[in-house]
Amino acid sequence: MNAAILGRTYANGEMIVREGETGDCMFAIQKGRLEVLRTAKDGEVRLAVMEEGDIFGEMAIFEREVRSATVRALGEARVLTIDRKTFLRRVQEDPSLAFNLLRMMSRRIRRLSLEIAELKPGSPRTQDSLSLTDTERQGERRRTPERRQRAERRRAAYRRTSGPAAARAS
Amino acid sequence: MNETSKAGSPCHGLASSFEQENDRLSLADGSRVGVVGGGPAGSFFAYFLFSTAESAGLDISVDIYEPRFFTHRGPAGCNYCGGVVSESLVQLLATEGINLPTSVVQRGIESYVLHTDVGDVRIETPLQEKRIAAVYRCNGPKDSGPVDVAGFDRHLLDLAASRGAKVVRKLVSGFGWQDGKPQIRTTDGTAATYDLVAVAAGVNSRALELLRGPAPQYQPPGTLRTFVCEFHLGREKVSKCLGDSMHVFLLDIPRLEFAALIPKGEFSTLCLLGEDVDEELVESFLATPEVKSCFPDSAIPKPVCHCFPRVNVRSAVRPFADRMVWVGDSGASRLYKDGIGSAYRTAKAAARTAVFEGISAADFEKHFWPECRTLIIDNKIAKLIFGLTALIQKLRFLRRGVLRMTAREQLDAGRNRHMSNVLWDVFTGSAPYREILLRTFHPLFPLRLGWNLVAGNLLRAEHKIIVESKR
């Protein structure tokens, strides 16, 4: 076994974190690949595959919530644990320590936004950015005629000032 | 200097806003930064200067003056250091996205073995995970055959170069000023003028003396002579005798403060700290049975490389001036421990200040000096802690109590590990000394220590506590 390594080695399929468990640390992948799984109605759904250099489990550092997903090794993988205490102690003195995490979380949000957009019916919504989604249509049906009229007036006003027509006029 | 940025692109808005505040000294697009020394402090400074400049939309250039390639074995490429990357630094670097490859890590350390004349005890990390890295600062010890080693300093320098730093392979021969800007002169007779110079030379470097003229207010740090040597044991014997543990010694030897044996690939590194360490002290240390027991057949081989480097034990005075800043050992460092961690902290603070605040002495005093001051205050507490450690070294009955308490904690997984955690952090340098001291104020700490002092000294059957012998 190689002694010149850092972190802990996990065998293929071994679990690093389990969905629903409490945690007080995050992890940095030193080597190998990990899969992120979440329990759905029909069983486990793979949300993502992470690779060397990725950091995960950071939500447990910032909020005292249970783990949102399970993470398992895909083949042999090596993972370094980063304690909440070590991170928070230092980030008090040097807030820029969080930059890398923020960048990584920002990338994830961007990717998730794209995935959500792709899942929406009728996407991409390029024809009219104000067209209604299914959820919005349900909301419309629940509105009273007066509220519907008010909403329609607001929508028309928005179209006049900043909608596609206004853009064409300018 | 500000003309370029005023006409700069809109994406440089944040940088421009910093520059337009007033006529204060600041970095702008096109600014040149010189770094003297390509050890961890210099490389960290360049790396974080680029990172923060990128965030602020600044386009700067950085030259790192480092004549060594770090590919030589022995002193030619060495920075004279025990070569341990602390548990906290390994984690912080991983958070920053800097992971140490296996070619750099010579051994992952997961535990410490404390050796005393009344017994040994192994202190394990609660996670049982390798989070301390034993590294070589150069390419292995002198007189060793070619070994598969990638030096830590080289790795960091390459990292800084990958961000855009230019490594100038020239020896610095002098400093001066030209039109109010610092100038670096090299042995080949050339000179380069910079908007900012960061001095990241170690305390064993001549560069610090060269700077006394151009920066008269700066006073170099106080130093202490130490001893570092390398033994070639071979990979198998290193694993058998030392394992994945760092071995520390609390022995009642006059002038000795701290000693550690660190496993690294085919070698083991011995570090001695104390009052003016000399050959006599080294010999008396190596002659003790506790040290001999860590070597194959209890025989100490001839070292393949040794040196008496100096370490920073008192911070520099005013490690900043207009357009100049001293980082790492040449500025402030933690007492005896985590020198690389101190280099990371001070280098990053200097880089942040230079990009976001300014490069005048007042800017560094306001935004960089507090980081140094935190280390200085913590070092005062460290002196108290090392004073207590010296007392334990001197008094055998105290050693018995400390050892018994630690051994009991290690045997009982569910127990609160008060003494183990204190010793772990003292040895690893992972936590601030202030935090270590506060842990001893836990009401159970003196109670348990008191009981173990009584039990450890009365129950002489337990005189020799050997908790673990997986060495």
Interface residues (C-beta under 8 A of the other chain):
Chain A: N2 A3 A4 I5 L6 G7 R8 A28 Q30 K31 E52 G53 I55 L80 T81 I82 D83 T86 F87 R89 R90 E93 D94 S96 L97 F99 N100 L101
Chain B: S51 T52 S55 E87 S88 V90 Q91 L92 A94 T95 E96 G97 N99 L100 T102 S103 V105 Q106 R107 G108 L127 Q128 E129 K130 R131 A133 S239 D244 P263 G265 R345 K348 A349 R352 E371 T374 S430 P432
